[in-house]
Amino acid sequence: MKGAWWKITAVILLFYTLVGGLLLSVPRLDILNETIRNLYYHVPMWFGMILVLLGAMIYSIKYLRSNNLHDDLWASELTNTGILFGILGIVTGMIWAAFTWGEPWSNDPKQNAAAVGLLFYFAYLILRGSFKDDDQKAKISAIYNIFAFAVFIPLIFVLPRLTSSLHPGNGGNPGFDQYKSDSNLRLVFYPAIIGWTLLGVWFTQLRVRMKKAEDKILDID
């Protein structure tokens, strides 16, 4: 994306998320209480992660069609950003679980599935580091990235719904949709998703520029 408008939008939306998330009223729910404000951070980070990893898969497909290493670079850096968001999502989820479930990690199916999904992407990083030839690394990484995303989505969205889970929206446990439609939650929740996603794209763009600058310096040397 060209221009600075989307970067300014990201800053405004995230600032609004921070202020609105702390100051706007939220539903008074049993057990959750004020911790429901984490909905503005934990969940949008995961939405941002999914969208960023989707972008990484698309760039992997583009590379397999074009053999353009620029596409591989974007696929790699989008994956790195997705992993970062995934880690932040798990950490914020553990903090939330410690207050609402009594412990940060209770082997809940959603938690376990998310952890396994991230392990697939950690393996992607190891895989890329095991090849010296750029074309070979890009091709194998692209194929694996497509496979990882195809496995990741059922892991975090399908399998937890088939088992008993404490996580909202899974295993017969009601989600937050009924509350978002009747409160101020949606006024912050949806802008937060856009803000976190734009931040992920911005961070990725910076990483791509840094990588290109490093490659130019190495070529000069």
Secondary structure, DSSP 8 states (H G I E B T S, - for coil): --SSHHHHHHHHHHHHHHHHHHHS-----TTTGGGGGGGGTHHHHHHHHHHHHHHHHHHHHHHHHH--HHHHHHHHHHHHHHHHHHHHHHHHHHHHHHHHTSSS----HHHHHHHHHHHHHHHHHHHHHT--SHHHHHHHHHHHHHHHHHHHHIIIIIGGGGS--SSTTSTT---SHHHHTTSTHHHHHHHHHHHHHHHHHHHHHHHHHHHHHHHHHHHH-
